[in-house]
Amino acid sequence: MSRAPGRRASRDGRPAAAFTGTLAVLGVLLLVSMTAGLAIGSVHVPPDQVWGIVTHALGADWSEPTWSRAREIIVLDVRAPRVLLGAVAGAGLAVVGTAMQALVRNPLAEPYLLGVSSGASLGAVVVIVFGVNLFGPLSLSVAAFAGALLTLLLVYTTARSGGRITSVRLVLSGVAFASVLTAVMDVLLLTSDRGNEARAVLAWTLGGLGGVQWGTLWLPGAALLLGVGVLLVQARSLNLLLAGEEAATTMGLDVARFRARMFVLLSLVTGVLVAAAGPIGFVGLMLPHIVRLFVGGDHRRVLPAAALGGAVFLVWADIAARTVAAPMEIPVGVLTALCGGPFFLWLMRRDARRSTDRGVG
């Protein structure tokens, strides 16, 4: 049956209108979420005042300020950097998870489960505990990148050593390396003579967006733009990998070289985000699967949709983290784990059923 003229569809048959509509909905949700993030807290700021404060700060003098100086400081200096970091980190983690699942052809792949976040965390902790400052203010991000890249290569090599990579082997390798790296990190923190600093770092390892300042936002923002830009350019190659390594090679893709380049890129983005927000898990696992239900499997569509969805999810997770048990703040990584754990178990059961069905068939 032919499609109506002018109605384009993706490779899996989903019309382009569905993708455009999904992006539009996610864009509106992100705008609403960020407004809520600026408004909700121990001091409630009405949404109209939030927009007034933000537009006034941007130089749009549409009306006379009707808010106090204290509320302006709360919105612009306390909440705005935090909300922006949540959006950037959520988008980055979702995009990295999307690309990882394609690169290793495994639906369970994501930075946290594969131990990449643990490697980045260990690199950052080494810099903090030993006071390493070789790269100045970038030392933390450089160390986190190095730890993430080394861990990803070790996990991938270990999982592949037995031949074909399976979901179980990949996850077990990631869990094993994450356990070792976390143990080393805990030893460093417990034996550090910087007691107050060690306690702060220990809290950071649970993931959180508090304490971010405007001056530190440019690096995660740049890492996100770089990652999304490169991955969108390479979306066709990611699509080819879904058909298998042999098929991708037949289509002209140098799989080994492409995978190596992508591992470096994903480790860079993960390292920078972990250095900025701590290890926040399961965002890269959940969001790619959720958005594929609406936009299909083409990475030219999945990547931007996952970025917007991840931003929305983490902004709301942070809102919950600072309001559910107020005045105490729950680490946002704890809340994402509470959501991601059941989702991970559901994916495991779904893959097990599919494997059983294929075996029976």
C-alpha positions as CSV (number, residue, x, y, z in Angstrom):
1,M,0.0,0.0,0.0
2,S,1.5,3.3,-1.0
3,R,1.9,6.3,1.4
4,A,0.1,9.6,0.8
5,P,2.2,12.0,-1.2
6,G,4.6,14.2,0.8
7,R,4.4,11.9,3.9
8,R,7.9,10.7,4.4
9,A,8.7,7.7,6.6
10,S,11.8,6.4,8.4
11,R,13.4,3.1,7.7
12,D,11.1,1.4,10.2
13,G,8.0,2.8,8.6
14,R,7.3,5.6,11.1
15,P,6.3,8.8,9.4
16,A,8.4,11.9,9.8
17,A,5.5,13.7,11.3
18,A,5.7,11.4,14.3
19,F,9.4,12.3,14.9
20,T,8.6,16.0,14.5
21,G,5.7,15.8,16.9
22,T,7.8,13.9,19.4
23,L,10.6,16.5,19.3
24,A,8.0,19.3,19.7
25,V,6.4,17.6,22.7
26,L,9.8,17.0,24.3
27,G,10.9,20.6,23.7
28,V,7.8,21.9,25.4
29,L,8.2,19.5,28.3
30,L,11.8,20.6,28.7
31,L,10.8,24.3,28.8
32,V,8.1,23.5,31.4
33,S,10.5,21.3,33.4
34,M,13.2,24.0,33.5
35,T,10.6,26.6,34.6
36,A,9.5,24.2,37.4
37,G,13.1,23.7,38.4
38,L,13.6,27.4,38.8
39,A,10.3,27.9,40.6
40,I,10.1,24.9,43.0
41,G,12.2,24.8,46.2
42,S,12.3,25.9,49.8
43,V,11.3,29.4,48.5
44,H,8.6,29.2,45.9
45,V,8.8,31.6,43.0
46,P,5.7,31.9,40.8
47,P,6.4,30.9,37.2
48,D,5.5,34.4,35.9
49,Q,8.2,35.9,38.2
50,V,10.7,33.2,37.0
51,W,10.2,34.3,33.4
52,G,10.3,37.9,34.4
53,I,13.6,37.5,36.3
54,V,15.2,35.4,33.4
55,T,14.1,37.8,30.6
56,H,15.1,40.8,32.7
57,A,18.6,39.3,33.2
58,L,18.8,38.8,29.4
59,G,18.1,42.5,28.8
60,A,14.4,42.4,27.9
61,D,12.8,45.2,29.9
62,W,9.2,44.3,29.2
63,S,7.9,45.3,32.6
64,E,9.1,46.8,35.9
65,P,10.6,44.2,38.3
66,T,8.0,43.2,40.9
67,W,10.2,40.7,42.7
68,S,12.7,41.0,45.6
69,R,16.5,41.0,45.1
70,A,16.6,37.8,47.2
71,R,14.3,35.9,44.8
72,E,16.4,37.1,41.9
73,I,19.5,35.7,43.5
74,I,17.8,32.4,44.2
75,V,16.6,32.0,40.6
76,L,19.7,33.2,38.8
77,D,22.6,32.3,41.0
78,V,21.4,29.2,42.9
79,R,18.8,27.4,40.8
80,A,19.6,28.3,37.2
81,P,23.1,26.8,37.1
82,R,21.8,23.7,38.8
83,V,18.8,23.3,36.3
84,L,21.1,23.9,33.3
85,L,23.6,21.3,34.5
86,G,20.7,18.8,35.1
87,A,19.5,19.4,31.5
88,V,23.0,19.1,30.1
89,A,24.0,16.0,32.1
90,G,20.7,14.2,31.4
91,A,21.0,14.9,27.7
92,G,24.6,13.8,27.6
93,L,24.1,10.6,29.5
94,A,21.1,9.7,27.3
95,V,23.1,10.3,24.1
96,V,26.1,8.3,25.4
97,G,23.9,5.4,26.4
98,T,22.2,5.4,22.9
99,A,25.6,5.3,21.1
100,M,27.0,2.6,23.5
101,Q,24.0,0.3,22.8
102,A,24.7,0.6,19.1
103,L,28.5,0.3,19.3
104,V,28.4,-3.0,21.4
105,R,25.1,-4.1,20.0
106,N,23.7,-4.6,23.5
107,P,20.5,-3.1,24.8
108,L,21.8,-3.1,28.4
109,A,24.9,-1.0,27.6
110,E,25.2,2.4,29.4
111,P,28.0,4.2,31.2
112,Y,26.9,3.3,34.8
113,L,26.3,-0.4,34.2
114,L,29.5,-0.9,32.2
115,G,31.7,0.7,35.0
116,V,32.6,3.7,32.8
117,S,31.2,6.1,35.4
118,S,33.1,4.3,38.1
119,G,36.3,4.7,36.1
120,A,35.7,8.4,35.6
121,S,34.9,8.7,39.3
122,L,38.1,7.1,40.4
123,G,40.1,9.3,38.1
124,A,38.5,12.4,39.6
125,V,39.0,11.1,43.2
126,V,42.7,10.6,42.5
127,V,43.0,14.2,41.5
128,I,41.2,15.4,44.5
129,V,42.8,13.2,47.1
130,F,46.4,13.7,45.9
131,G,46.0,17.3,44.8
132,V,47.1,16.6,41.2
133,N,46.9,19.8,39.2
134,L,48.8,19.1,36.0
135,F,46.1,20.6,33.8
136,G,45.0,23.4,36.0
137,P,41.2,23.8,36.3
138,L,40.7,21.0,33.7
139,S,42.6,18.4,35.8
140,L,39.5,16.9,37.2
141,S,37.8,16.4,33.8
142,V,41.1,15.1,32.2
143,A,41.5,12.5,34.9
144,A,37.8,11.5,34.7
145,F,38.1,11.1,30.9
146,A,41.3,9.0,31.2
147,G,39.6,6.7,33.8
148,A,36.4,6.4,31.7
149,L,38.3,5.5,28.5
150,L,40.6,3.0,30.2
151,T,37.6,1.3,31.9
152,L,35.6,1.1,28.7
153,L,38.4,-0.5,26.8
154,L,39.0,-3.0,29.6
155,V,35.4,-3.9,29.9
156,Y,35.0,-4.3,26.2
157,T,38.2,-6.4,25.8
158,T,37.2,-8.6,28.7
159,A,33.7,-9.2,27.4
160,R,35.0,-10.0,23.9
161,S,37.8,-12.3,25.0
162,G,35.5,-15.3,24.9
163,G,34.3,-14.6,21.3
164,R,30.9,-13.1,20.7
165,I,29.8,-10.4,23.2
166,T,26.6,-11.3,25.0
167,S,24.5,-9.2,27.3
168,V,25.4,-11.3,30.4
169,R,29.1,-11.2,29.7
170,L,29.2,-7.5,29.1
171,V,27.2,-6.6,32.2
172,L,29.1,-9.0,34.4
173,S,32.4,-7.5,33.1
174,G,31.1,-4.0,33.8
175,V,29.9,-4.9,37.3
176,A,33.2,-6.6,38.1
177,F,35.3,-3.6,37.1
178,A,32.9,-1.2,38.8
179,S,33.2,-3.1,42.0
180,V,37.0,-3.1,41.9
181,L,37.2,0.6,41.0
182,T,34.7,1.5,43.7
183,A,36.6,-0.4,46.3
184,V,39.9,1.4,45.3
185,M,38.1,4.7,45.4
186,D,36.6,4.0,48.9
187,V,40.1,3.0,50.2
188,L,41.5,6.3,48.9
189,L,38.8,8.3,50.6
190,L,38.9,6.5,53.9
191,T,42.7,6.8,54.2
192,S,42.9,10.4,53.0
193,D,44.1,12.9,55.6
194,R,41.7,15.5,54.2
195,G,38.7,14.4,56.3
196,N,36.2,17.2,55.3
197,E,37.1,17.0,51.7
198,A,36.9,13.2,51.6
199,R,33.3,13.3,53.1
200,A,32.3,15.9,50.4
201,V,33.7,13.7,47.7
202,L,32.0,10.6,49.1
203,A,28.7,12.5,48.9
204,W,29.6,13.5,45.3
205,T,30.0,9.9,44.3
206,L,26.3,9.4,44.8
207,G,25.6,11.9,42.1
208,G,24.3,15.4,42.6
209,L,23.8,18.8,41.0
210,G,24.3,21.0,44.0
211,G,27.2,23.5,44.3
212,V,27.5,24.1,40.5
213,Q,28.4,27.7,39.5
214,W,28.1,29.6,36.2
215,G,31.9,29.5,35.7
216,T,32.0,25.7,35.5
217,L,29.0,25.1,33.2
218,W,30.8,25.8,29.9
219,L,32.8,22.6,29.9
220,P,29.9,20.1,30.2
221,G,27.9,22.2,27.8
222,A,30.8,22.1,25.3
223,A,31.2,18.3,25.8
224,L,27.4,17.8,25.1
225,L,27.5,19.9,21.9
226,L,30.6,18.0,20.7
227,G,29.1,14.6,21.5
228,V,25.7,15.2,19.9
229,G,27.2,16.9,16.9
230,V,29.7,14.1,16.1
231,L,27.2,11.4,16.8
232,L,24.6,12.9,14.5
233,V,27.2,13.1,11.7
234,Q,28.0,9.4,12.4
235,A,24.3,8.3,12.8
236,R,24.4,6.3,9.5
237,S,27.4,4.3,10.8
238,L,25.6,3.6,14.0
239,N,22.6,2.4,12.0
240,L,24.9,0.1,10.0
241,L,26.2,-1.5,13.2
242,L,22.7,-2.6,14.2
243,A,22.8,-5.0,11.3
244,G,26.0,-6.6,12.6
245,E,29.7,-6.2,12.1
246,E,29.9,-8.2,8.9
247,A,27.1,-6.4,7.3
248,A,28.6,-3.0,8.3
249,T,32.0,-4.0,6.9
250,T,30.3,-5.1,3.7
251,M,28.7,-1.6,3.5
252,G,32.2,0.0,3.7
253,L,32.5,0.8,7.4
254,D,35.8,0.2,9.1
255,V,34.2,-1.2,12.3
256,A,37.4,-1.4,14.4
257,R,38.5,2.1,13.7
258,F,35.0,3.6,14.0
259,R,34.5,1.9,17.3
260,A,37.8,3.1,18.7
261,R,37.0,6.7,17.7
262,M,33.6,6.5,19.3
263,F,34.9,5.0,22.5
264,V,37.2,8.0,22.9
265,L,34.4,10.4,22.2
266,L,32.0,8.7,24.6
267,S,34.6,8.5,27.3
268,L,35.3,12.2,26.9
269,V,31.7,13.1,27.3
270,T,31.2,10.7,30.2
271,G,34.3,11.9,32.0
272,V,33.4,15.6,31.8
273,L,29.8,14.9,32.9
274,V,30.9,12.8,35.8
275,A,33.4,15.4,36.9
276,A,30.7,18.0,36.9
277,A,27.8,16.0,38.4
278,G,29.1,12.8,39.8
279,P,28.2,9.3,38.6
280,I,24.5,9.4,37.8
281,G,23.3,6.0,36.7
282,F,20.6,4.5,34.4
283,V,19.7,7.7,32.5
284,G,21.6,6.2,29.5
285,L,19.8,2.9,29.9
286,M,16.2,4.0,30.1
287,L,15.8,7.0,27.8
288,P,17.1,5.4,24.6
289,H,14.6,2.5,24.9
290,I,11.7,4.9,25.8
291,V,12.2,7.2,22.9
292,R,12.6,4.4,20.4
293,L,9.0,3.5,21.1
294,F,8.0,6.8,19.6
295,V,10.6,7.6,16.9
296,G,11.9,4.2,15.8
297,G,15.4,2.9,15.7
298,D,17.0,5.3,13.2
299,H,19.8,7.1,15.1
300,R,19.2,10.3,13.2
301,R,16.0,10.5,15.2
302,V,16.8,8.6,18.4
303,L,19.8,10.8,19.3
304,P,18.0,14.2,19.4
305,A,14.9,12.7,21.0
306,A,17.0,10.9,23.7
307,A,18.9,14.1,24.4
308,L,15.7,16.0,25.0
309,G,14.2,13.2,27.0
310,G,17.2,12.8,29.2
311,A,17.3,16.5,29.9
312,V,13.6,16.4,31.0
313,F,14.1,13.3,33.1
314,L,17.1,14.6,35.1
315,V,15.7,18.0,35.7
316,W,12.6,16.4,37.3
317,A,14.8,13.9,39.2
318,D,16.7,16.8,40.7
319,I,13.5,18.6,41.6
320,A,12.4,15.5,43.4
321,A,15.8,15.1,45.1
322,R,15.6,18.5,46.7
323,T,11.9,18.5,47.6
324,V,10.8,14.9,48.6
325,A,12.7,14.9,51.9
326,A,13.1,18.7,52.4
327,P,15.0,20.3,54.0
328,M,17.3,17.3,53.5
329,E,18.5,16.7,49.9
330,I,18.5,13.2,48.5
331,P,21.4,12.6,46.0
332,V,19.9,12.6,42.5
333,G,21.8,9.4,41.7
334,V,19.9,7.6,44.3
335,L,16.6,8.5,42.7
336,T,17.7,7.6,39.2
337,A,18.8,4.2,40.5
338,L,15.4,3.7,42.1
339,C,13.9,4.2,38.7
340,G,16.6,2.5,36.7
341,G,16.9,-0.7,38.8
342,P,13.4,-2.0,38.0
343,F,13.8,-0.9,34.4
344,F,17.0,-2.9,34.1
345,L,15.3,-6.0,35.5
346,W,12.5,-5.6,33.1
347,L,14.9,-5.4,30.1
348,M,16.7,-8.5,31.4
349,R,13.5,-10.5,31.5
350,R,12.4,-9.2,28.1
351,D,15.6,-10.2,26.5
352,A,15.5,-13.6,28.2
353,R,12.0,-14.2,26.9
354,R,13.0,-13.2,23.4
355,S,16.0,-15.6,23.5
356,T,13.8,-18.4,24.7
357,D,11.3,-17.7,21.9
358,R,14.0,-17.7,19.3
359,G,15.4,-21.0,20.7
360,V,11.9,-22.6,20.6
361,G,11.3,-21.3,17.1
